[in-house]
């Protein structure tokens, strides 16, 4: 009769007969994988804590980046260059309106209020005007030709 040798799994400690080779440490792939995960976790924990007499966690020194005048200057120049290229390549129609553009528009329209012709009078008989500053419809009693341009 042939002798069969049984081995003990190093993870679950069950006896098993090796199937792949003579010296096999684990009874299955799941035990092998679990043992690896356990070793990996223990190595991680060992790296976090340094061995000391009191077994307390040693504070680790963190590196801080230093600010230099050259670094600040380079960042400022890079930002200015990017903004300059963006303003040159952006068409005028796509640029946002500024307060100066709005003031110029109000000046060309002849004032702050513009008579709205397609709205009826309100219940008090007041005429509708669009207020460019507040961006809303307001009503006045008199149809003023100065407002109506």
Secondary structure, DSSP 8 states (H G I E B T S, - for coil): ------EE-TTT--EE--SS-SS-S-SSHHHHHHHHHHHHHHHHHHHHS---SS--------------HHHHHHHHHHHHHHHHHHHHHS-GGGS---HHHHHHHHHHHTSSEEE-TTS---TT--EEEEETTTTEEEEESS--TTT--
